[in-house]
Amino acid sequence: MKNKKIILGIILVLIIILSIIFINFTSKKTYIITLPNIDKVVSLSIEYNHHNKYISNKDNIKEIYNSFKTVTKTKIKSKENTPVDGENQIKVTFYYEDSVATIVYVYKKDKSYYLEEPYNGIYQIDKNIYNTVFDLQ
C-alpha cells in the first residue's frame, strides 16, 4: 500500500513539473518583424563603422526589404536601442514618405547571423542576407 502511495506521489510530481515546463515553453511570444509597406519606402541608409551610405535605388531597397521579410522568427525579445553584443553591427534605416523611419541591425554572433529590431525581436538570418547588406555599404 505504501509503495502505491509513493509511486502515485512521484507520478503527480512529474505531471506538475511537466505541466509547468509545457506552460512556460508555449506561453512565450513569437516575435514578428514589423516593416511597413515597401511602397512607402523612399530610401534607406546603411551605417557601418561610422560611415553612412544612403540608397534610393528601388531595386536595392526591395532586395534588402524582401530579404528581411524572410527572417526566421524567434522568441527572443530585443530590450535595447542597439544590440548588446554581436560583431560587425550594421545599422539599416528605412525612410518612409511620411518622414517616419524604421531601424534594424544586422550582425554576427557566435558563428550565426541575426537581425534585431529594437524593442521588438531578434531574428536569425542567413549569412547571404548579412553579406547583401554588407556589400551595399
N, C-alpha and C positions, 0 to 999 in steps of 0.2 A: 504494500500500500504506500509506504514511504517513497519507494522508488518511482511510482507513478506520479506522485506529487512533485518530486524533484524534476522528472522529465517534463511534466506539464509546465512547471515554472521556467525551465530553460527554454522551452518552445515559446512561451509567452514573451520572455525577454528578447529572444531572437526576432520575433514578429514585431515587437515595438521598435527595436533597433533598425530593422529593415524598413519599416514604415517611415521612420524619421529620415533615413538616408534617401528614400524614394521621394518624399515630400520636398526635401531640400534640393535635390537634383532637378526635379521637374518644375520647381517654382521660380527658378532663375529666369530672368527676362532674356530673350534673344534680341540683340541689338541689330537694327537695320539702318544702313547708311541713308542719310536724308539729303540727297542732292535734288534741288528743284529742277524744273523742266529745262532741257537742253536748249530749247528755242529762246529762252530768256538770257542765256549766257552770251555776253558780248566780248569778253576777253578773260584771260587768266594770267596769273603771274606765277613763276616758279622761282623760289628763293633757296639758294644753297650756298653755304659759306659766305654769307653777307653779300652775295651777288644776286640781283634780281633780273629776271628776263620776262618781258611781257609778250604774250602771244595773242594775236587776234585772228589768226588763220583758222577758219571754221573747221577745216579737216583735222588739224592738230587738236583743237579743242574737243571735237567729237571723239577722236581716238582716245584721249585721256578720260573723258567723261564716260564713255561706254566701257572702258576697261575698269573703271571704278565701280560701275554697276555690277560687275561680275565677282566682287569680293566674296570671300567665304564668311558667312555670319558666325559670330561668336557670342559667348555670354560674358565677355569681359567689358566692363564699363570704363570709359575714359573719365578720369576725375580731375584733370588739369587742363590749362590752356594749351600746353605743349606736351609732347611725350616726355615722360620722366627719364626713361632710358632708351637706348637704341642708337645705333651707329648711322652715320651719314644721313641725317634727317633732312628731308626736302619738304619745304612748305609750299603747298599749292593753294592758291586763292582764286576762286571762281567769282568773277564780277558779273552782275546782272544789270539789265537795263533800268531797273528801278533803284539803282545805287546800293543794293544790298550785296553782301559778299558772303561766300561760304569758304571756310578754311579747313583743309585737311592736311595731314602729314603722312609721308611715306618714309619708311626706314627699315633698316636691317637690325635684327636682334637674334642672337644665338642661332645663326645659320638659317633663319627664316625671315620672311619679309612681311611687313604689316602696313596697313593704312589706319590712321587714327583720326577720328572726327571728335574734336574736343567736346567733352561733357556728353558725348553720346556713346560711341562704342569703339572698340579696337577690332580690326578685321584682318584676317590672314589674306595675303595676296601672293600671286605668282611672281617669281623673280623677273619675268618678262615685263610685267606692269611697272615694277620699280625701274628697270632699265629703260623703258619707254620714257618715263618722266625724267630720269637722269640724263638721257641723251638729248632731250629738248632744252635743258637748262644751259 
